[in-house]
Amino acid sequence: MTYPAGPPTPPPHPGGPSGPPAVCVRHRDRPTGLSCTRCGRPACPQCLREAAVGYQCVDCVNEGRRGVRRGTTVAGAEPGRRPVVVPALIGLNLAIYVWTVVQAGSINGNAASDLFAEWALVPTYVQGGEWWRIVTSGFLHIGLIHLVFNMWALWVLGRDMEMVLGRVRFLAVYLVSMLGGAAAVMLFSPALVPVAGASGAVFGLMGGIAVVLRKMRMSPGQAIGLIVVNLVISFIIPGISIAGHIGGLVVGAALTAAMVYAPAANRTTVQTTAVAGLTALLLVVIALV
């Protein structure tokens, strides 16, 4: 802040100078008759900033800024940060899709690629020791329409969820929801039918949005309607993994609830425990199938 005319100069002492003039606490070579209205120390015009009442020195201004507590979201995240994880996830899914298209030589027949054969979730293969499939399958998509639908849903739902949860918590909900979908596939789907897609994670975000709205005392009606419509579509259209969708939905809602309802006093501990505990439970379920 600059002062065209500087802070007001005090009038001379009526009795004349009674001693050496005070000097600025930050510039010892600058005599001054001004002082900070907060700490009372002498300060030159360069070291003073206009305040609600009078002028304060830069040290008091900086101290006041440090003492102001910034608000947080219902999950304890810093508000106003732009989404970073969501664009990164979309970019990763797009890159893997392009990879499968190049391998298969077909936009909609990309499931014939070698990468699909190695990464798709096939319960029998997972039971045989190919554990990576429970994660890698969540980044594969069968055809362009499948990819576009999931990425559009991830963009629409994910931006708000990432801003509410924060980047690390959001990524945890996304990945654990994906794991929840994989666990449900392992439990309830045919052993030799390959499953792929980010739908389990996306359904987890749908469940999470409903929980967040409930926590913020806003109507979750639209979110619940979206969930119902997508579940109906899952039952109507053949070839969709109903188990994966429901598994992701339940796990995403449960983990988001742990994130937003954790008490502020030990929020990080509760959230970390919830992520670790739910992940361990899902891995045990997958291992025992």
HELIX and SHEET records of a PDB file:
HELIX    1   1 PRO A   45  CYS A   47  5                                   3    
HELIX    2   2 VAL A   58  GLY A   67  1                                  10    
HELIX    3   3 VAL A   85  ALA A  104  1                                  20    
HELIX    4   4 ASN A  110  ALA A  112  5                                   3    
HELIX    5   5 ASP A  114  TRP A  119  1                                   6    
HELIX    6   6 PRO A  123  GLN A  127  1                                   5    
HELIX    7   7 ARG A  133  THR A  136  1                                   4    
HELIX    8   8 SER A  137  PHE A  139  5                                   3    
HELIX    9   9 LEU A  144  LEU A  165  1                                  22    
HELIX   10  10 ARG A  167  PHE A  188  1                                  22    
HELIX   11  11 SER A  199  LYS A  215  1                                  17    
HELIX   12  12 GLY A  221  ILE A  236  1                                  16    
HELIX   13  13 ILE A  242  TYR A  261  1                                  20    
HELIX   14  14 ALA A  264  ASN A  266  5                                   3    
HELIX   15  15 ARG A  267  LEU A  288  1                                  22    
SHEET    1   A 2 LEU A  48  GLU A  50  0                                        
SHEET    2   A 2 TYR A  55  CYS A  57 -1                                        
END                                                                             
